[in-house]
Amino acid sequence: MKTGIGIAGIAGRMGQMLVQEVAAAGAPLSGGVDRPGVSDIGAADLFADIGGLAEASEVVIDFTHASTARVHARMMARSGTPWVVGTTGLSADDEAELKRAAESIAVVYAPNFSPGVNLVLALAEKMAAALPAARYDAEIVEMHHRQKVDAPSGTAIGLGQAVARGRGVELRDVMQSGRDGHTGARKDGAIGFSAMRGGQVVGEHTLLFAAADEHIAITHRAFDRRVFAAGAVRAALWVRGKAPGLYSMMDVLHITGK
């Protein structure tokens, strides 16, 4: 019988916070899975792979590494267990595999599980629709701790996608990242990205709409990773019993109509 919440990446910093947030929510923990070589995760059961964990769980929360995404998607789809995915740095092929899994199971996939960030994402789309691209340049600036391996961050990409949706374009067609050297004038309609890394910054994101006569900026700062863990557990409790499909944290927060 499937019971409780399983955690992929349970031995990591986020995994341990998830364990605490599952307990705080009063939900049972079914166990976890982690990288090879991890043998002790405290009182929780350790499974050989995410497939075994899924067979024992009502829902699995996955904060691991992008390199595992496709394998995990296939295993989760076979298990029939809902899946909450917080792994960042996924490629287009990785995301396509998630979408295929969502044909069989309920998947909550979000670039960020903070309620505040998701409200900013909703505002970003509305603002982009209201502020003409020919007049308002969109720039996204983010900063994270020095250990972060992907850039721009998943949240920054999510902001860019929100702006692109509001403007009715594909982000890949208008994205400008890592400017260097003689780049020429800024292209009309471009969505620019700047990534900074240093210290132990949990996460800072600013979306700027810059016109000749005014600037409008929205900034979100995270001070504790626990906000992501709490949001992911909230998503896990919400997705139980949901029909197969690809959901977002906005669905969990009832910002959308799903």
C-alpha positions as CSV (number, residue, x, y, z in Angstrom):
1,M,0.0,0.0,0.0
2,K,1.3,3.4,-1.0
3,T,1.5,5.8,2.0
4,G,3.3,9.1,2.7
5,I,5.6,11.4,0.9
6,G,8.9,10.2,-0.6
7,I,11.9,12.5,-1.1
8,A,14.4,12.1,-4.0
9,G,17.7,13.7,-2.9
10,I,16.8,13.2,0.8
11,A,20.4,13.4,2.1
12,G,21.1,16.8,0.6
13,R,20.5,20.2,2.2
14,M,17.1,20.7,0.5
15,G,16.2,17.0,1.2
16,Q,16.8,17.4,4.9
17,M,14.7,20.6,4.9
18,L,11.9,18.7,3.1
19,V,12.0,16.0,5.8
20,Q,11.5,18.7,8.4
21,E,8.7,20.3,6.4
22,V,6.9,17.0,5.9
23,A,6.9,16.5,9.6
24,A,5.7,20.0,10.3
25,A,2.8,19.4,7.9
26,G,1.8,16.3,9.9
27,A,2.3,14.1,6.9
28,P,4.0,10.6,7.0
29,L,7.4,10.2,5.3
30,S,7.7,7.1,3.2
31,G,11.4,7.3,2.8
32,G,13.9,8.6,0.3
33,V,16.6,7.9,-2.4
34,D,19.9,9.7,-2.9
35,R,23.1,9.4,-4.9
36,P,25.2,6.2,-4.9
37,G,27.3,5.9,-1.7
38,V,24.7,7.4,0.6
39,S,23.7,4.7,3.2
40,D,22.5,6.6,6.2
41,I,19.5,9.0,6.1
42,G,18.5,8.7,9.7
43,A,15.2,7.0,10.6
44,A,13.8,7.1,7.0
45,D,13.8,4.1,4.7
46,L,16.4,4.4,1.9
47,F,15.4,2.9,-1.5
48,A,17.6,1.8,-4.3
49,D,16.1,4.1,-6.9
50,I,13.2,6.5,-7.4
51,G,11.1,3.7,-8.9
52,G,11.1,1.8,-5.7
53,L,10.5,4.9,-3.7
54,A,7.5,5.7,-5.9
55,E,6.0,2.3,-5.4
56,A,5.9,2.9,-1.7
57,S,4.8,6.5,-1.7
58,E,1.6,8.5,-2.4
59,V,3.7,11.2,-3.9
60,V,7.4,11.9,-4.5
61,I,9.2,15.2,-4.2
62,D,12.3,15.4,-6.4
63,F,15.1,17.9,-5.8
64,T,18.1,16.1,-7.4
65,H,20.2,16.9,-10.5
66,A,19.2,17.6,-14.1
67,S,21.2,14.6,-15.3
68,T,18.6,12.3,-13.5
69,A,15.5,14.0,-15.0
70,R,14.8,11.7,-17.9
71,V,15.4,8.5,-16.1
72,H,13.3,9.7,-13.2
73,A,10.5,10.7,-15.5
74,R,10.3,7.3,-17.1
75,M,10.3,5.5,-13.7
76,M,7.7,7.8,-12.2
77,A,5.4,7.4,-15.2
78,R,5.5,3.6,-14.8
79,S,4.8,3.9,-11.1
80,G,1.6,5.9,-11.4
81,T,2.6,8.0,-8.5
82,P,2.3,11.9,-8.5
83,W,5.6,13.7,-8.8
84,V,6.7,17.1,-7.6
85,V,9.8,18.3,-9.5
86,G,12.0,21.1,-8.1
87,T,15.2,20.2,-10.1
88,T,16.5,23.1,-12.1
89,G,18.7,23.4,-15.1
90,L,16.6,21.0,-17.2
91,S,17.1,21.0,-21.0
92,A,14.4,21.1,-23.6
93,D,14.7,17.3,-24.0
94,D,14.4,16.9,-20.2
95,E,11.3,19.0,-20.1
96,A,9.8,17.0,-23.0
97,E,10.3,13.8,-21.0
98,L,8.5,15.4,-18.1
99,K,5.6,16.3,-20.4
100,R,5.4,12.7,-21.6
101,A,5.3,11.5,-17.9
102,A,2.5,13.9,-17.3
103,E,0.4,12.0,-19.8
104,S,0.4,9.1,-17.2
105,I,0.7,10.8,-13.8
106,A,0.1,14.2,-12.2
107,V,3.3,16.2,-12.3
108,V,3.9,19.5,-10.5
109,Y,6.9,21.2,-12.1
110,A,8.0,24.7,-11.1
111,P,11.2,26.8,-11.4
112,N,10.6,27.9,-7.9
113,F,8.2,26.8,-5.1
114,S,8.1,30.1,-3.2
115,P,4.6,31.6,-3.1
116,G,6.1,35.0,-3.5
117,V,8.0,34.1,-6.7
118,N,4.9,32.6,-8.2
119,L,3.0,35.8,-7.6
120,V,5.8,37.7,-9.3
121,L,5.6,35.3,-12.2
122,A,1.9,36.0,-12.6
123,L,2.5,39.8,-12.4
124,A,5.3,39.5,-14.9
125,E,3.0,38.1,-17.6
126,K,0.3,40.7,-17.0
127,M,2.9,43.5,-17.1
128,A,4.5,42.2,-20.2
129,A,1.1,42.2,-21.9
130,A,0.4,45.7,-20.9
131,L,3.8,47.3,-21.7
132,P,4.7,47.3,-25.4
133,A,7.9,45.5,-26.2
134,A,8.9,48.3,-28.7
135,R,8.9,50.8,-25.8
136,Y,9.7,48.8,-22.7
137,D,12.9,46.8,-22.6
138,A,12.7,43.7,-20.4
139,E,15.7,42.8,-18.3
140,I,16.1,40.1,-15.7
141,V,18.9,40.2,-13.1
142,E,19.5,37.4,-10.7
143,M,22.1,36.6,-8.0
144,H,22.8,33.3,-6.2
145,H,25.3,31.6,-4.0
146,R,28.7,30.8,-5.4
147,Q,28.0,27.0,-5.5
148,K,25.1,27.3,-8.0
149,V,26.0,25.4,-11.2
150,D,23.4,26.6,-13.7
151,A,22.9,30.1,-15.1
152,P,20.6,31.8,-15.7
153,S,18.7,30.3,-12.8
154,G,15.5,28.3,-13.3
155,T,13.5,31.2,-11.7
156,A,15.1,33.7,-14.1
157,I,14.2,31.5,-17.0
158,G,10.7,31.3,-15.6
159,L,10.4,35.0,-15.4
160,G,11.6,35.3,-19.0
161,Q,9.0,32.7,-20.1
162,A,6.3,34.7,-18.3
163,V,7.3,37.9,-20.1
164,A,7.4,36.1,-23.4
165,R,3.9,34.6,-22.8
166,G,2.6,38.1,-22.1
167,R,4.1,39.3,-25.3
168,G,3.0,36.4,-27.4
169,V,6.5,35.2,-28.4
170,E,8.8,32.3,-27.6
171,L,11.5,33.0,-25.2
172,R,14.1,31.2,-27.3
173,D,13.5,33.6,-30.1
174,V,14.1,36.8,-28.0
175,M,16.5,35.7,-25.2
176,Q,19.8,37.6,-24.8
177,S,22.2,36.3,-22.1
178,G,25.8,36.8,-21.3
179,R,26.6,40.0,-23.3
180,D,30.3,40.5,-23.9
181,G,32.3,42.6,-26.2
182,H,31.0,44.7,-29.1
183,T,27.4,43.4,-29.2
184,G,25.8,46.3,-31.0
185,A,22.6,48.0,-30.0
186,R,19.9,46.2,-28.0
187,K,17.4,44.5,-30.3
188,D,13.8,45.6,-30.0
189,G,11.7,43.0,-28.1
190,A,14.7,41.2,-26.6
191,I,14.5,39.8,-23.1
192,G,17.9,40.2,-21.4
193,F,19.4,38.2,-18.6
194,S,22.3,38.9,-16.2
195,A,23.5,36.3,-13.7
196,M,25.7,37.1,-10.7
197,R,27.2,34.5,-8.4
198,G,28.9,35.1,-5.0
199,G,28.8,34.4,-1.3
200,Q,25.8,32.5,0.1
201,V,22.9,34.4,-1.5
202,V,19.8,32.1,-1.4
203,G,18.2,33.9,-4.4
204,E,17.5,37.4,-5.6
205,H,15.6,38.2,-8.8
206,T,14.6,41.5,-10.3
207,L,12.5,42.0,-13.4
208,L,12.9,45.5,-14.9
209,F,10.8,47.1,-17.6
210,A,12.8,50.1,-18.9
211,A,11.3,52.8,-21.1
212,A,12.8,56.1,-22.0
213,D,10.6,57.9,-19.6
214,E,10.1,55.4,-16.7
215,H,11.4,52.2,-15.1
216,I,9.2,49.6,-13.4
217,A,10.9,46.9,-11.3
218,I,9.8,44.0,-9.3
219,T,12.2,42.3,-6.9
220,H,12.0,39.1,-4.9
221,R,14.5,38.1,-2.3
222,A,14.6,34.7,-0.6
223,F,16.4,34.6,2.8
224,D,15.9,31.0,3.7
225,R,15.7,27.9,1.5
226,R,13.0,26.6,3.8
227,V,10.5,28.7,1.8
228,F,11.1,26.4,-1.2
229,A,10.8,23.2,0.9
230,A,7.6,24.4,2.5
231,G,6.2,25.2,-0.9
232,A,7.1,21.8,-2.4
233,V,5.4,20.0,0.5
234,R,2.4,22.1,0.0
235,A,2.4,21.1,-3.7
236,A,2.8,17.4,-2.7
237,L,-0.2,17.5,-0.4
238,W,-2.2,19.3,-3.2
239,V,-1.4,17.0,-6.1
240,R,-2.5,13.7,-4.4
241,G,-5.5,12.3,-6.3
242,K,-5.1,14.8,-9.2
243,A,-5.7,13.6,-12.7
244,P,-2.6,13.1,-15.0
245,G,-1.3,16.4,-16.3
246,L,1.5,18.9,-16.0
247,Y,0.7,21.4,-13.2
248,S,2.6,24.4,-11.8
249,M,3.0,26.0,-8.4
250,M,0.5,28.6,-9.7
251,D,-2.1,25.8,-9.9
252,V,-1.3,24.9,-6.3
253,L,-1.8,28.5,-5.2
254,H,-5.0,28.8,-7.3
255,I,-3.6,31.6,-9.4
256,T,-4.7,29.7,-12.5
257,G,-8.0,27.9,-13.2
258,K,-6.8,24.3,-12.9
